[in-house]
């Protein structure tokens, strides 16, 4: 019988793919050697090459230098999310730090260089810990120009126009309130003008430019509940709608007259393309979730990072001659000898006549099965048909445990209204949706509703603790990793640049303290009786270790069975492969112990 480690992918990727300027080499981020480093592989296939071998650091963003002989990347240390910027040759030589000044959160632009390769564009909160400015670094002399955003806005530079005159930027107030700014780089006093202000608050995220620099594409919700692609034309400041699907558009890329994007259709990615504004058919890609796209300068070759429920995330390429082919193979041994489980896309009834979308994974063996209620993070995220938690779902299914993974109120992918239901309402409508999830499980004949565990990470950890403390069911067990237990202390400790978003989405720790206290699991900790596994990274900047400390101390004082695993070299999640494998193996064995025991 295979063990959990037999379900672990041989490597994990980080949603970063970049095709070289000559379209011959793919750069990506992988933890195949233990931690996240920069790798390359020929687009025709072959042996991957490890470019960086960082000690105690993990690569996050990657871009090609315009000369195609070097790469630029960001990296942090032990998951602290304080990113520095580096340049390295494709042979791994001449590693040089580009960034200067104190540790801070540096974010590279989607297209980090101007057409000539003289200027590097990035964002940083080095001037004010609460604000992300745009920095324009002259690589010739090392000088920098700075663009400061308006009050309450954090800037992220996006792309320069092909003629080098314009830079687009996203001005972020919250996850659903993002404006597009335009910067004229030819003016000595660089300023940013908001070009979407006339359309009011909403989601306006700039994408690629047209080849003649007269317009750029963007993702926006200005035409309805779902994110569509629009085109903003500079000379008359007009906005034209390009797509009109009742699903969110994602991952826009363009080259010449070809536009490529994906849509999130019930959680699965569907790849689309147009030439001269006319859609054309692409070859089929695996049924799963596209996490990143990069295309060749002629638009003919498309590189993808794609994840499916039955095959872990991989790098692949789509081209006219051969269709889709994988460049990597991260399949673990077990997946190659067993029949992995595809989830059923279901809905279940919730309050107010709403229907909650969910993924239900059923073991191949006869039931009734114990079940894991798994809650995604975010909360503005989505449970999608992916090879979840490094094979944890498939391992549990192999052991006869079902998994229900709902997209409760606050989840993305089902319209803006559904996403905003959780704003300043954590532990309210979302918990009610989870209550209805358990009720639905009681109606399924192949489910043993007397053996239910709940698990989640980050926001999902908060949701798991809320279930254990506030829903009156005989929970078999609970797992929280990096999970908040006290919304007041969480809001006070948020990363400085998150302040506007936290106030809008969660609440203010001073003015909303009473509500946040009433929704915090720590307030109801005395009601928790189920065995609990808590996992936490010491350097977590998003959910500080104190959040896990609080709930563990309260429960241990009452003699509750709590296992508390702290990883001293991790932050919010895992950058070290051995830590990740150990943590999920421990979770697997913990759940097996408590769900298979009668």
Helices and strands as residue ranges (DSSP letters): G 4-7, E 13-19, E 25-30, E 37-42, E 49-50, E 57-64, E 70-77, E 84-89, E 96-97, E 107-113, E 119-128, E 131-138, E 144-147, E 154-160, E 166-174, E 177-184, E 192-194, G 197-199, E 204-209, E 215-220, E 228-233, E 238-241, E 248-255, E 258-265, E 268-275, E 278-279, E 289-295, E 302-307, E 314-319, E 323-326, G 334-336, E 344-349, G 351-353, E 355-361, E 369-375, G 388-391, H 392-398, E 402-407, H 416-420, H 429-442, E 447-457, H 459-470, E 477-481, H 487-492, G 496-498, H 499-505, H 513-518, G 521-527, E 531-537, H 545-557, E 562-567, H 577-595
